[in-house]
Amino acid sequence: MIHLDDAAAIRALDASGLLTHTAAAHQYLIQAWRVGAALPLPDQYRFIERIVIAAGGVAATTAALFAALFADSLNVPVCVVRGYDLPAHADGQATLCIVADPLGDSEEGYAALELADARGTKLLVLTGGGPLQGYAERSGAALWAYPANAPLQRSLYWQIGLYAALLNRLGLVRDPADQVAEAEHVLREAAAAHAPEKPLVQNAAKRLAGQMIARLPLIYGSGFMVPVAAHWRDQIMLTAKAFAVADSLPELNHTTINGLAMLPESIRLATVCLAAPGHDHPRNVVRQELARRMFMAEGIVPDTVTGSGESPLAQALSAALYGDFVSIYLAALYGQDPTPTPALDEVKRRLAATR
C-alpha cells in the first residue's frame, strides 16, 4: 500500500495527471468565467421563463449545484433532468434548455437535445466535443465548449464558471463577479493545503482518506452542500473505484439514521458532514449535532468538513475540492490510477452495440 507521505509514488500512480488538474481548479473556474463573457449567446435568450438542464453523471451533479447556489437569487425556476425525456413544460421559446455533457457522447443527452429542438426551445449546449457538439453546430444551437484536455472528474469547476457567466449575461442575478473572485482565492489556498507534498500530519484530505479505507463513506449536508455531498460520492466512485453514499439533512434524521440499528456487521461507515457556516439553516445546524451524537452512539466516528470563505460559491467549491483530493488519496491507498473509468467505458461500449 502506498504511504500518503510518498508524493512521488502518488504522482507515479496518477498516470494521467489528475492531481495537476485538481490543483488547477481555480484556473478552470476563472477561465470559464472569463470565456463565458464572450461566448455566443443570442440576445433573445434573455427572454425566458424557465431553465431546464438535461445532464447525467457528474454534469447532472454540477447542474444541481448550480441550481442550489443561485436558488435564493434566481427568479426563474431551474429543473435538472437526468434521462432521455423532458418535462412537458420544457416547450417553446420561453424555455432555455441546456444540455450539459463534458465528453459529448451521452445518448440520453443527445435524445434530450433532439426533443428540445423539436419543441422549439432555446438551446445551449455545454460540451467538449462528440455527437452533442456536432448536433449543436448543425442546428445552430448556442455552443459553449469545454476544454478537450481537461478530465471528466474536474468538469465541475469549468461548468460552474460557465453557469455563473451565463446568469450574469442573461441579467437574471446580481453580478456574481465578487463570488467568483473569492472562490478562485479559496480554491487556490485549498489546493496548496491538500497537495501531495503536504505531509499527512498537516493534510486533512490525506487523513480523511485514511479514515475511509475498508469503510463505506457516507457524505451529507444541507442546502447547497447537498449536491456537494453528491459530488464527493461521484468522485470517490469514479476516482477510487470505491462505493460511497450521499445523503441530506434533514432527510438523514428522518430515515437514514434509523437504518443504523440493523447495519450489517461487515459494513463500517465513515461519515462526513459538509457544513456551510452562515448559510446552513439554524435548525439544520442542530440536526448536524444530533446526527453526530447518534453516529457516535453507534460507535461511528463522524467527521465534519467546513466550507471556506463567505459566499455560497466559495464554500461549496472549496468543500468540493476537498473531496476531490480525498478521492485521489483514497485511490492511491487502494492502488488505483484515479483517472480511468473502465466500468463507465464498458457501459458506453455495450450501449453502442445495441443501436
C-alpha positions in Angstrom: 0.0 0.0 0.0 1.3 3.5 -0.9 2.2 5.7 2.1 0.4 9.0 1.7 3.5 10.9 2.5 5.2 9.4 -0.6 4.2 12.2 -3.0 6.4 10.7 -5.8 4.6 7.3 -5.5 1.2 9.0 -5.6 2.1 11.0 -8.7 3.5 7.9 -10.4 0.2 6.1 -9.9 -1.6 9.1 -11.3 -0.6 8.4 -14.9 -2.9 10.9 -16.5 -2.0 13.8 -14.1 -5.4 14.2 -12.3 -3.6 15.8 -9.4 -2.3 18.5 -11.7 -5.8 19.2 -13.0 -7.1 19.1 -9.4 -4.6 21.8 -8.3 -5.8 23.9 -11.3 -9.4 24.0 -10.2 -9.1 27.7 -9.5 -7.8 28.3 -13.0 -10.7 26.4 -14.6 -13.2 28.4 -12.7 -11.8 31.8 -13.5 -11.1 30.9 -17.1 -14.6 29.7 -17.7 -16.0 32.8 -16.1 -14.0 35.0 -18.4 -14.6 32.8 -21.5 -18.3 32.8 -20.7 -18.4 36.5 -21.0 -17.6 36.3 -24.7 -19.2 33.0 -25.9 -22.0 33.2 -28.4 -25.4 33.9 -26.8 -28.3 35.4 -28.9 -29.9 38.5 -27.5 -33.3 36.8 -27.4 -32.1 34.3 -24.9 -32.6 37.0 -22.2 -36.3 36.5 -22.6 -37.0 33.2 -20.8 -39.3 32.0 -18.1 -37.6 28.7 -17.1 -34.3 26.9 -17.4 -34.2 23.1 -18.0 -30.8 21.4 -17.8 -30.5 17.9 -19.3 -27.4 16.1 -18.0 -26.2 12.9 -16.5 -23.5 11.8 -14.1 -21.1 14.5 -12.9 -22.7 17.0 -15.2 -26.1 16.5 -13.5 -24.5 16.8 -10.1 -22.9 20.1 -11.3 -26.2 21.3 -12.6 -27.9 20.6 -9.3 -25.1 22.5 -7.5 -25.6 25.5 -9.9 -29.4 25.4 -9.2 -28.8 25.3 -5.4 -26.2 28.0 -5.3 -28.5 30.5 -7.1 -31.8 29.4 -5.7 -32.1 32.4 -3.4 -31.5 35.0 -6.1 -32.7 33.5 -9.4 -36.3 34.4 -10.2 -36.9 31.7 -12.9 -37.2 28.0 -12.0 -34.3 25.6 -12.8 -35.2 22.0 -13.5 -32.4 19.3 -13.8 -33.4 16.3 -15.9 -31.4 13.1 -15.7 -32.6 10.9 -18.6 -33.9 10.8 -22.1 -37.1 12.7 -21.8 -38.1 16.3 -20.9 -41.0 17.5 -18.7 -44.0 18.9 -20.5 -43.1 22.5 -19.5 -39.8 22.3 -21.5 -41.5 23.6 -24.6 -41.4 26.8 -26.7 -39.2 29.9 -26.7 -39.9 30.7 -23.1 -37.7 27.7 -22.1 -33.9 27.7 -22.2 -32.9 24.1 -22.5 -29.2 23.5 -21.6 -27.7 20.1 -22.5 -24.5 19.5 -20.5 -22.0 16.7 -21.1 -18.3 17.3 -20.9 -17.5 14.4 -23.3 -20.4 15.0 -25.6 -21.2 11.3 -26.0 -24.1 10.6 -23.7 -27.0 9.1 -25.7 -29.6 10.4 -23.2 -28.2 14.0 -23.6 -28.5 13.6 -27.4 -32.1 12.4 -27.1 -33.0 15.3 -24.8 -31.3 17.8 -27.2 -33.3 16.4 -30.2 -36.5 16.6 -28.2 -35.8 20.2 -27.0 -35.0 21.2 -30.6 -38.3 19.6 -31.9 -40.2 21.5 -29.2 -38.8 24.8 -30.3 -36.9 25.7 -27.1 -33.9 28.0 -26.9 -30.9 25.7 -26.9 -27.5 25.9 -25.2 -25.0 23.0 -25.4 -22.2 22.7 -22.9 -19.8 20.1 -24.2 -16.2 19.3 -25.2 -17.0 17.5 -28.4 -18.6 14.3 -29.6 -22.1 14.0 -31.2 -23.5 16.7 -29.0 -21.1 19.3 -30.4 -21.9 18.1 -33.9 -25.6 18.5 -33.4 -25.2 21.9 -31.9 -23.1 23.0 -34.9 -25.7 21.7 -37.4 -28.7 23.0 -35.6 -27.5 26.5 -34.8 -27.8 26.0 -31.0 -25.5 28.1 -28.9 -22.4 26.1 -28.2 -20.3 26.7 -25.2 -17.2 24.4 -25.3 -15.5 22.6 -22.5 -11.7 22.2 -22.9 -10.8 18.9 -24.5 -7.7 18.4 -22.4 -9.5 18.6 -19.0 -10.6 15.4 -17.4 -14.2 14.5 -16.7 -13.7 14.4 -13.0 -12.8 18.1 -12.9 -15.6 19.4 -15.1 -17.4 20.9 -12.2 -15.2 24.0 -11.9 -15.3 24.8 -15.6 -19.1 24.3 -15.8 -19.9 26.3 -12.7 -17.8 29.2 -14.1 -19.8 29.0 -17.3 -23.1 28.8 -15.5 -22.2 31.9 -13.4 -21.3 33.8 -16.6 -24.5 32.7 -18.3 -26.7 34.0 -15.5 -24.8 37.3 -15.4 -25.2 37.8 -19.2 -28.9 36.9 -19.0 -29.3 39.5 -16.3 -31.1 37.0 -14.0 -28.9 37.6 -10.9 -26.8 40.3 -9.4 -23.3 40.2 -10.9 -21.5 37.3 -9.2 -18.0 38.5 -10.0 -17.1 39.0 -6.3 -18.2 35.5 -5.5 -16.2 34.1 -8.4 -13.1 36.0 -7.3 -13.5 34.8 -3.7 -14.0 31.2 -4.9 -10.9 31.4 -7.0 -8.9 32.5 -4.0 -10.1 29.8 -1.6 -9.6 27.1 -4.3 -6.0 28.2 -4.7 -5.5 28.0 -1.0 -7.2 24.7 -0.7 -5.0 23.2 -3.5 -1.9 24.2 -1.6 -3.3 22.8 1.7 -4.2 19.4 0.3 -1.2 19.0 -2.1 0.6 15.6 -2.0 3.8 17.3 -0.9 1.9 18.5 2.3 2.7 15.8 5.0 -0.1 13.7 6.5 0.0 15.4 9.8 -0.8 18.7 8.1 -3.0 17.4 5.3 -6.6 16.9 6.3 -7.6 15.3 3.0 -5.0 12.6 3.4 -6.1 12.0 7.0 -9.7 11.6 5.9 -8.8 9.3 3.0 -7.1 7.1 5.6 -10.3 7.1 7.7 -12.2 5.7 4.7 -10.1 2.6 4.0 -12.3 -0.5 4.2 -15.2 1.7 5.2 -18.3 2.9 3.4 -18.2 6.7 3.1 -21.5 8.4 3.9 -21.3 12.1 3.0 -24.2 14.5 3.8 -25.0 18.2 4.0 -27.9 20.6 3.7 -28.8 23.4 1.3 -26.2 23.9 -1.4 -24.0 21.3 0.3 -26.4 18.5 -0.7 -25.1 18.5 -4.3 -21.6 18.9 -3.0 -22.1 15.7 -1.0 -23.2 14.1 -4.2 -20.0 15.4 -5.9 -18.0 13.7 -3.1 -19.9 10.4 -3.8 -19.3 10.7 -7.5 -15.6 11.4 -7.2 -15.0 8.5 -4.7 -16.7 6.1 -7.1 -15.1 7.4 -10.3 -11.6 8.0 -8.9 -11.1 5.5 -6.1 -13.5 2.9 -7.6 -14.9 2.6 -4.1 -18.6 2.7 -3.2 -19.9 5.7 -1.4 -23.3 7.1 -0.4 -24.6 10.7 -0.3 -27.4 12.0 1.9 -29.0 15.2 3.0 -30.3 17.0 6.1 -33.0 17.0 7.4 -33.8 13.7 5.5 -30.9 11.8 7.1 -32.6 12.4 10.5 -35.9 11.2 9.2 -34.8 7.9 7.6 -31.2 7.0 7.3 -30.4 7.2 11.0 -33.0 4.5 11.6 -31.1 2.0 9.4 -28.1 2.1 11.7 -29.8 -0.3 14.1 -29.6 -3.2 11.6 -26.4 -2.2 9.7 -24.6 -5.5 8.6 -21.6 -6.2 10.8 -19.4 -6.3 7.7 -20.2 -2.7 6.9 -18.3 0.0 8.7 -19.2 3.6 8.0 -17.0 6.7 7.6 -19.4 9.7 7.9 -18.6 13.2 6.7 -20.9 16.2 7.3 -20.4 19.1 5.0 -21.1 22.3 6.9 -21.7 25.8 5.4 -21.2 28.4 8.2 -23.6 31.3 7.9 -25.6 29.6 5.3 -26.9 26.4 6.9 -30.4 26.8 8.3 -30.2 27.1 12.1 -32.3 24.1 12.6 -30.1 22.1 10.3 -27.1 23.1 12.4 -29.0 21.5 15.4 -29.6 18.4 13.2 -25.9 18.2 12.3 -25.1 17.9 16.0 -27.9 15.4 16.6 -26.7 13.2 13.7 -23.1 13.4 15.1 -24.2 12.2 18.5 -26.3 9.4 17.1 -23.4 8.2 14.9 -21.1 8.2 17.9 -23.6 6.3 20.0 -23.4 3.5 17.3 -19.6 3.5 17.5 -19.1 5.5 14.3 -16.6 8.4 14.4 -18.0 11.3 12.4 -16.0 13.9 10.6 -17.1 17.5 9.6 -15.7 19.4 6.6 -16.4 23.1 6.6 -16.6 25.3 3.5 -14.1 28.1 3.3 -14.9 31.7 2.6 -18.0 33.8 3.0 -20.1 33.3 -0.2 -22.0 30.2 -1.1 -19.9 29.7 -4.2 -16.6 29.8 -2.3 -17.9 27.5 0.4 -19.3 25.0 -2.0 -16.3 24.8 -4.3 -13.8 24.6 -1.5 -15.7 21.7 0.0 -15.9 20.1 -3.4 -12.2 20.4 -3.9 -11.5 18.9 -0.5 -13.5 15.9 -1.6 -11.5 15.7 -4.9 -8.3 15.4 -3.0 -9.7 12.8 -0.6 -10.8 10.7 -3.6 -7.4 10.8 -5.2 -5.7 9.8 -1.9 -8.2 7.0 -1.4 -7.4 5.8 -4.9 -3.7 5.8 -4.0 -4.4 3.7 -0.9 -6.3 1.2 -3.0 -3.6 1.2 -5.7 -5.9 2.7 -8.3 -5.0 5.0 -11.2 -7.5 7.8 -10.4 -8.4 8.9 -14.0 -9.6 5.8 -16.0 -13.3 4.8 -15.6 -13.3 1.3 -17.1 -16.8 0.4 -15.9 -18.3 3.6 -17.4 -16.4 3.0 -20.6 -17.8 -0.6 -20.8 -21.4 0.6 -20.3 -21.0 3.0 -23.2 -19.5 0.3 -25.4 -22.3 -2.1 -24.7 -25.0 0.6 -25.2 -23.4 1.5 -28.6 -23.5 -2.2 -29.6 -27.3 -2.3 -29.1 -28.0 0.5 -31.6 
